[in-house]
Amino acid sequence: MFVIIVVLILALVLIAVVVNAIQQHRNKIELERRNEIARNKSIIDDTESTLMAAQHIPVTQRLLFILQRRALSALKVINQLTPGASDIKERIKNYETSMQALNVEQPPPSEEAFQLPQNDKQVIQFIRGIKNMRAVLRSEFKKGKIDSRIFVQEDKLLERMQLRANVDTLIRRGDVALKNNQIGSARQCLEKAIGALAAQPNPDDYVITRQAQLEEQLLNIQDNLRDANSQHVKKRQESERNELDELFSQKKKW
């Protein structure tokens, strides 16, 4: 009888251990499922935010395709992990329809399509959008989802837009500084813009032309600054001389 009781106790302990192990395994699987869903939702949110930014940036149809494909892939993963979610199925269908309408062979937009936003807040969003696109491109390339030739082409176009946005922003700030007679600040803006252009390893017509224009403008500013300093020194010397003349002039006797 004692042996039977011991066996039953051991059996119960074994069953409890097995049940606990099974429950822990299920909990682990559920945690991994939730983490995977959260990770893909983050990918979708990031991609859709980048797609919204792309509405205000002259990007290629191919880049739009790459972005939409990234969101679509994440949606499909979520659909597998949460079967029966009608809203996910609808979004998948919308992305598939949108991607079919894109012409990935269409040439890049003309440079004339580039237009810097008017206020600083919009400029910051514009540049941030370009940086996000480059980050997505790099991520998709590392995953092997983009051919190296396409990656280089698209990244180069975005890099060029980012350069133009930075340079044009500095030029705009320099112009404002000049209007406010802040010559030193204007000079700093132009120097930064010239430095950004000079750092380009393979300068094109835009870089060469813009750099020459800015260097000429910088020379004019430096000449004006030098003239202003010279006039200031001259006035100060004249003022000091007048004070000395008055100090040492012969006093009148009354």
Secondary structure per residue as TSV (DSSP state, phi and psi in degrees):
chain	resnum	aa	ss	phi	psi
A	1	M	-	360.0	-44.9
A	2	F	H	-59.5	-39.9
A	3	V	H	-63.4	-40.9
A	4	I	H	-63.4	-42.6
A	5	I	H	-62.9	-43.3
A	6	V	H	-61.5	-42.8
A	7	V	H	-62.9	-42.8
A	8	L	H	-63.4	-41.0
A	9	I	H	-62.7	-45.6
A	10	L	H	-61.5	-39.6
A	11	A	H	-64.0	-42.6
A	12	L	H	-64.2	-41.7
A	13	V	H	-61.6	-43.2
A	14	L	H	-63.1	-42.7
A	15	I	H	-62.9	-41.6
A	16	A	H	-63.2	-41.4
A	17	V	H	-63.6	-44.4
A	18	V	H	-64.0	-47.1
A	19	V	H	-59.9	-43.3
A	20	N	H	-63.2	-41.5
A	21	A	H	-64.1	-42.1
A	22	I	H	-63.1	-42.0
A	23	Q	H	-65.4	-41.4
A	24	Q	H	-63.1	-39.1
A	25	H	H	-64.4	-42.2
A	26	R	H	-64.5	-41.7
A	27	N	H	-63.0	-39.1
A	28	K	H	-64.6	-44.3
A	29	I	H	-62.7	-41.9
A	30	E	H	-66.1	-39.7
A	31	L	H	-64.4	-42.8
A	32	E	H	-63.3	-38.3
A	33	R	H	-63.8	-44.9
A	34	R	H	-65.9	-40.7
A	35	N	H	-63.3	-40.2
A	36	E	H	-66.8	-38.9
A	37	I	H	-64.1	-45.8
A	38	A	H	-62.6	-41.0
A	39	R	H	-62.8	-43.6
A	40	N	H	-72.9	-32.0
A	41	K	H	-64.5	-38.2
A	42	S	H	-63.9	-40.0
A	43	I	H	-61.9	-43.5
A	44	I	H	-64.4	-47.2
A	45	D	H	-60.3	-44.4
A	46	D	H	-64.0	-42.6
A	47	T	H	-68.8	-42.1
A	48	E	H	-68.5	-33.1
A	49	S	H	-64.5	-40.0
A	50	T	H	-67.8	-37.3
A	51	L	H	-65.0	-36.2
A	52	M	H	-64.9	-40.7
A	53	A	H	-64.7	-33.1
A	54	A	H	-65.9	-18.9
A	55	Q	T	-65.9	-22.8
A	56	H	T	-108.7	8.4
A	57	I	S	-126.0	131.6
A	58	P	-	-72.8	85.1
A	59	V	-	-105.0	168.4
A	60	T	-	-81.1	159.4
A	61	Q	H	-64.1	-31.5
A	62	R	H	-65.2	-40.7
A	63	L	H	-66.1	-39.2
A	64	L	H	-61.0	-39.0
A	65	F	H	-63.2	-44.1
A	66	I	H	-62.1	-42.9
A	67	L	H	-66.0	-45.4
A	68	Q	H	-67.1	-36.2
A	69	R	H	-63.8	-37.1
A	70	R	H	-62.7	-46.4
A	71	A	H	-65.1	-40.3
A	72	L	H	-62.2	-43.0
A	73	S	H	-61.1	-42.1
A	74	A	H	-66.5	-38.4
A	75	L	H	-63.3	-39.3
A	76	K	H	-66.1	-35.9
A	77	V	H	-64.5	-45.0
A	78	I	H	-63.5	-38.4
A	79	N	H	-62.0	-36.6
A	80	Q	H	-69.8	-35.4
A	81	L	H	-82.9	-22.0
A	82	T	S	-130.4	68.5
A	83	P	T	-61.7	141.6
A	84	G	T	97.6	-5.2
A	85	A	-	-77.5	104.5
A	86	S	H	-65.8	-34.4
A	87	D	H	-66.4	-34.6
A	88	I	H	-67.3	-42.4
A	89	K	H	-61.9	-39.0
A	90	E	H	-66.6	-40.7
A	91	R	H	-67.4	-37.5
A	92	I	H	-60.7	-44.8
A	93	K	H	-62.5	-41.6
A	94	N	H	-63.6	-42.1
A	95	Y	H	-65.9	-41.6
A	96	E	H	-62.5	-40.0
A	97	T	H	-66.3	-43.8
A	98	S	H	-64.1	-41.0
A	99	M	H	-67.2	-33.8
A	100	Q	H	-65.9	-26.2
A	101	A	T	-83.1	-9.0
A	102	L	-	-84.6	141.9
A	103	N	-	-109.4	97.3
A	104	V	T	-68.7	-15.1
A	105	E	T	-90.0	-2.1
A	106	Q	S	-66.5	135.9
A	107	P	-	-61.3	157.4
A	108	P	-	-61.9	154.2
A	109	P	-	-60.3	151.6
A	110	S	-	-64.9	151.2
A	111	E	G	-62.4	-22.3
A	112	E	G	-66.4	-19.9
A	113	A	G	-73.8	-14.6
A	114	F	-	-75.0	125.7
A	115	Q	-	-145.2	120.0
A	116	L	-	-72.0	134.6
A	117	P	-	-57.2	163.8
A	118	Q	S	-81.6	-40.2
A	119	N	S	-108.2	163.5
A	120	D	H	-62.8	-37.1
A	121	K	H	-61.4	-43.8
A	122	Q	H	-67.1	-36.4
A	123	V	H	-62.6	-43.6
A	124	I	H	-60.9	-43.8
A	125	Q	H	-64.5	-37.4
A	126	F	H	-62.4	-50.8
A	127	I	H	-66.8	-38.8
A	128	R	H	-62.8	-38.7
A	129	G	H	-62.3	-41.6
A	130	I	H	-63.8	-43.2
A	131	K	H	-62.3	-40.2
A	132	N	H	-63.3	-41.0
A	133	M	H	-63.0	-41.7
A	134	R	H	-65.4	-36.5
A	135	A	H	-66.5	-40.9
A	136	V	H	-64.8	-44.4
A	137	L	H	-56.6	-46.6
A	138	R	H	-62.4	-41.3
A	139	S	H	-64.6	-45.6
A	140	E	H	-67.2	-33.7
A	141	F	H	-66.8	-42.9
A	142	K	H	-64.5	-28.7
A	143	K	T	-80.9	-3.7
A	144	G	T	80.3	18.2
A	145	K	-	-93.4	-6.5
A	146	I	S	-130.4	134.9
A	147	D	-	-65.2	145.3
A	148	S	H	-60.1	-36.6
A	149	R	H	-65.1	-43.6
A	150	I	H	-66.5	-41.2
A	151	F	H	-58.9	-47.2
A	152	V	H	-61.9	-44.7
A	153	Q	H	-62.1	-50.1
A	154	E	H	-67.1	-42.4
A	155	D	H	-65.3	-36.3
A	156	K	H	-65.1	-40.5
A	157	L	H	-64.1	-42.7
A	158	L	H	-68.1	-39.5
A	159	E	H	-61.2	-39.8
A	160	R	H	-65.8	-42.2
A	161	M	H	-64.7	-39.5
A	162	Q	H	-63.6	-40.5
A	163	L	H	-62.4	-47.6
A	164	R	H	-62.6	-39.5
A	165	A	H	-63.7	-44.2
A	166	N	H	-64.0	-47.0
A	167	V	H	-65.4	-47.2
A	168	D	H	-64.3	-33.7
A	169	T	H	-65.3	-43.2
A	170	L	H	-64.6	-39.5
A	171	I	H	-63.8	-43.1
A	172	R	H	-62.6	-42.9
A	173	R	H	-66.1	-36.5
A	174	G	H	-64.2	-40.0
A	175	D	H	-63.9	-42.0
A	176	V	H	-63.2	-42.1
A	177	A	H	-62.1	-40.3
A	178	L	H	-63.4	-42.1
A	179	K	H	-63.4	-30.9
A	180	N	T	-89.8	8.5
A	181	N	T	62.9	29.0
A	182	Q	-	-98.0	75.3
A	183	I	H	-65.0	-38.3
A	184	G	H	-62.3	-43.6
A	185	S	H	-65.3	-39.7
A	186	A	H	-62.6	-40.5
A	187	R	H	-63.1	-43.2
A	188	Q	H	-60.9	-41.7
A	189	C	H	-62.0	-45.1
A	190	L	H	-66.6	-38.6
A	191	E	H	-63.4	-40.8
A	192	K	H	-65.0	-41.3
A	193	A	H	-64.6	-43.5
A	194	I	H	-64.0	-39.9
A	195	G	H	-61.9	-40.9
A	196	A	H	-64.8	-39.6
A	197	L	H	-70.9	-40.6
A	198	A	H	-67.0	-22.5
A	199	A	T	-79.2	-7.0
A	200	Q	-	-72.4	125.3
A	201	P	S	-69.0	-32.8
A	202	N	S	-126.9	78.1
A	203	P	-	-63.7	135.2
A	204	D	-	-103.0	-169.5
A	205	D	H	-60.6	-41.4
A	206	Y	H	-60.2	-48.9
A	207	V	H	-62.1	-46.7
A	208	I	H	-63.9	-47.1
A	209	T	H	-65.2	-48.1
A	210	R	H	-64.8	-38.7
A	211	Q	H	-64.4	-41.9
A	212	A	H	-63.1	-42.3
A	213	Q	H	-62.6	-44.3
A	214	L	H	-69.6	-36.4
A	215	E	H	-65.3	-38.4
A	216	E	H	-66.2	-42.3
A	217	Q	H	-64.7	-37.2
A	218	L	H	-65.9	-39.2
A	219	L	H	-61.8	-41.5
A	220	N	H	-62.9	-41.9
A	221	I	H	-64.6	-42.6
A	222	Q	H	-64.4	-37.9
A	223	D	H	-64.3	-44.3
A	224	N	H	-63.8	-39.8
A	225	L	H	-65.9	-39.4
A	226	R	H	-65.9	-43.0
A	227	D	H	-63.1	-41.2
A	228	A	H	-63.9	-41.2
A	229	N	H	-66.2	-39.3
A	230	S	H	-64.1	-43.5
A	231	Q	H	-65.0	-38.5
A	232	H	H	-63.8	-43.4
A	233	V	H	-63.0	-42.5
A	234	K	H	-63.0	-43.7
A	235	K	H	-65.1	-39.1
A	236	R	H	-65.3	-41.1
A	237	Q	H	-64.2	-41.1
A	238	E	H	-64.4	-39.6
A	239	S	H	-65.0	-42.7
A	240	E	H	-65.5	-38.3
A	241	R	H	-66.3	-39.8
A	242	N	H	-64.2	-38.9
A	243	E	H	-65.1	-39.6
A	244	L	H	-67.3	-42.2
A	245	D	H	-59.5	-42.1
A	246	E	H	-67.7	-35.6
A	247	L	H	-69.6	-40.9
A	248	F	H	-101.4	3.9
A	249	S	S	-70.0	152.2
A	250	Q	-	-70.0	129.5
A	251	K	-	-74.3	142.1
A	252	K	-	-78.5	142.3
A	253	K	-	-98.7	132.5
A	254	W	-	-105.0	360.0
